[in-house]
Amino acid sequence: MISVLGECVADAFADRRTRDRTGDQAARGAGDQAGAGGSAGDPELSLRVLPGGGPANTAVALARLGTPTRFLGRISRDVFGELFRDRLAASGVDLSGCVDAAEPSTLAVASLDARGQAAYSFHAEGAADWRWTPGELAAAGLGGSSCLHTGSLALVREPGREAVERFAAEAAARATVSIDPNVRPSLAPREAYDVPRWCALADIIKLSEDDLAFLVPGEPVAEVCDAWHEAGARLVVVTRGATGALVSLDGSRAEVAAPRVRVVDTVGAGDAFTAGLLHRLGERGLLGGRLDRLDLATAAEAASFAARVAALTCAVAGANPPWAYQLAEPATS
């Protein structure tokens, strides 16, 4: 079993259009004057909201792949919180480690570019996700999990970041620890992402090349990986979008390719990659310790499997990772 600790986020996708005011009035009926203050051609923006958040996406993807998964999250009682719970439960995620939180959910408004890459503006002040206390985490516990995955905003946002980091450090005594920085520059400065310190408690560091460019701009990837190995992380994986991923195990490196698919958007692809990697390592019986029996060929094969999971996520709208049976179906290129 894998426990995933972190946030849920309501991903709102904007759809800008011009409303035909005349047609709108006609549809309402001649005597209905509601909304009649505007003129024909008023602009309007509608939001399509989907459940997201890096750790929640990873938990969903793990469960859909067949890994028993617990989610440790502070989930709001608001309408978005209901959406999060429904999605997690429908995917088979165990919610027994979640806190029923009074604070509001985090909202992220996403815009997609021509390549399907998402940029986010966050509405997160006072949100439920960042308010972990040591007592809440102690009550949630690891529940017998062989691996704890965390990162993203849980490790960088006050007031709960210190409690989350301490929980991960304590988990490292009996479980494999995986961290994905999942950098969000609009919500936390570079210095908040203290990856070298996290390497002291983490066995796996997975991040994107964009994360790497933000955290250590201009530094050679190999040198960064070696420094993080020296700090304690055995496995470092850097995802590179359509070009695949770099796998570094104790300084030995391999590259894996990404399958070709027709990309709808890239939302949740990195989270799906993380789930695929952890799922494959778990299938091989390698989680639960310091990855002592992991070799580079096995790590590269796990990353190749993870790239397939991420590619299938890119082929559909939103953070909608595949189920295990879909991995047997041919990819659409």
Protein Blocks (a to p, Z undefined) as FASTA:
>chain_A
ZZdedddddddddddddddfklmmmmnopklcghklpcehiacdddddddedjklmmmmm
mmmnopacdddddddfbfklmmmmmmmmmnopafklpccdfbdcddddddddfkopacdd
ddfehiaklmccfklmmmnonnopabdceejjllmpcfklmmmmmmmmmmmmmpccdddf
kpafklocfklmcmklmmmmpcbdcddfklmmmmmghiafklmmmmmmmnopabdcddeh
jnopaddeehiacdddddddddfblghklmmmmmmmmmmmmmnopghieolmpcfklmmm
mmmmmmmmmmmmmmpgcjddddfklmmpccdZZ
